[in-house]
Amino acid sequence: MSNDLMDQWEEAEAPVEETTLEAMDELIVALRAARDEYDAKKKEATEAHNRLELIENKVINTLTTNKRSKYEVEGVASVSLSHRESFTTPKNVEAKVALFGYIQNKYGKDALLGMTSINSATLNAWAKQESEAGVMSIPGLEAPTATEVLSLRRK
């Protein structure tokens, strides 16, 4: 991190004393400007990524059409095609039951437990429902942590 950025970080993390409404106005104006700058750069990054993917696809198609797996431009770069297989996770209950049954039957319950997981969004939605239903403690889960999130709505 640059010293300038470190100074800004330390300033932002410093304890905040009571402030005037004018100072709060300035903070919100600065927040809006920083959010707008971030959004603009994020949009630029998305557009750059889309251009990159377009060119990558053209290179892949050109290599494939010419029955080549590698190509080099001396002093610039080399490219090569490789093939990778990936499997998607089961999308419905029946597919999950079939997969989990296969793993448990072939490798045992411990192997199955080692491979099963719950994604964060699903876990949080489910645990919130349990909490709202009056469950105070869920075995295997630590107490939830709370963080404050700031929302900015542009006008």
N, C-alpha and C positions, 0 to 999 in steps of 0.2 A: 504494500500500500504506500502511496506517495505521502510525504509529510503533510501536504496540503489536505489530502483526504483524511489522514489521521486526525489532524486538527479539527476538521469539520465533524468527524465522528465523535471525538471527545467532547466537543462543544454540544453536540446533540444529546449526548449521554449525561451531561452535567445536570445536577439537580436544578429544577426549575422553580423559581420563586413566583409568588403571586405577581400577576402582570396586569398592565392596563388593557383596556379594550382596544386601544390603538395598536398596541404591540401584538395583540391577538389577531387583529385585522391583518397586520403585516405578515404574521406567520401563515395565515390561511392563504394570502396572496402568493407567498413563496411556495406553499404546498401545491397550489393549483398550477403554478408555473413549472414546478419540478415534475408534476404528474403529466402535464401536457408535453413537456420535453421527452419524458420517458415513453409516452404513448406514440409520439412521432417517430422516435428512434426504433421502437418496437415494430411499428408499421414498416419502416425502411428495412429492418432486419427480415421481416416476413417476405417483403418483396424481393430482397436479395436472395433469400433462401429459395423462393419459387424460381428465380432465374437460374440459380445453381442447379436445382433439380431438373429443369428443362434441358440444360446443357449436358448434365450427367446422362439423362435418358438418350440424348442424341449420340453421345459417345458410345453408350452401351449398344444402341441400335446399329451404329456404324461398325463397331467391332464385330457384332453378331452377323451382320449382313456380309461382311468380308471374311467371315470364318476365322477370326483372330481372337486370341485371348489376352494378348499383350500388345502394347504399342509404346514407343518411346520417342520423345522429341528431345534430342540431345541438348543439355543445358537448360531445359525447361521442366520437364516432368515425364514420368512414365505412368501408364495406367495398366491395370490388369483386371480381368474378370475372374471372379471366383463364385462358386455356388454354395449357398448356405441353406439348410433346411431349418424351419422353425415350426413348432406346433402351437396352435392357439389353445387357450384353456377352454374347457367345456363350458358351453353357454347356457345349458339348461339342467334341471335337476336329474333327469334321466341319464344324460351323458355323464354327469358327475358321479352318480351312483355306479354306473358301469365301470368308469375308470377307477374309482376308489375300491370297488369290489375286486377288480383285477389286481391292483397293487397289493391289497390286503391278502388275497388268496395266494399270490405268488411270493410276496416278500414279508408278510406279517404285519401285525397291527402297529408295531413301532416304526416300521418304514413308512406306513401310511401316515401316521401322525407327523413324522418328520417332513412329509411332502405337502401336507395340507396347510393352507393359510387362508386368512380372510383379509381382503384389501381394506385399507384404512377407511374409505368412505362407507363401505358396508358395515364394518365394525362400529364406527361412530354412530351411524343411523340406528343400528340395532340396540346398542348400549344406551342411547338416548331414550329410545322407546321403553327399555327396561327401567331406566331411572324415572321416567314419567309415570310408569306403572307402580312406582313405590319401592323398587328393588334398590337397596342401599349399597350393596356390595356384590360384585360379580366375581365368582371364583376365577382366578387366573388373570384378572385385569387389575392393574394398579388404579388408584383413584385418578379421576380425570384432572388434567391441568387446565387452567383458565388463562386465556390471554386476551388482551383488549385489541380490537381491530378497528382501525379508523376507516371510515367510509367517506369518500368525497363525491359529491354530486355537482357537476358543472351547471352553471346557470347562464 
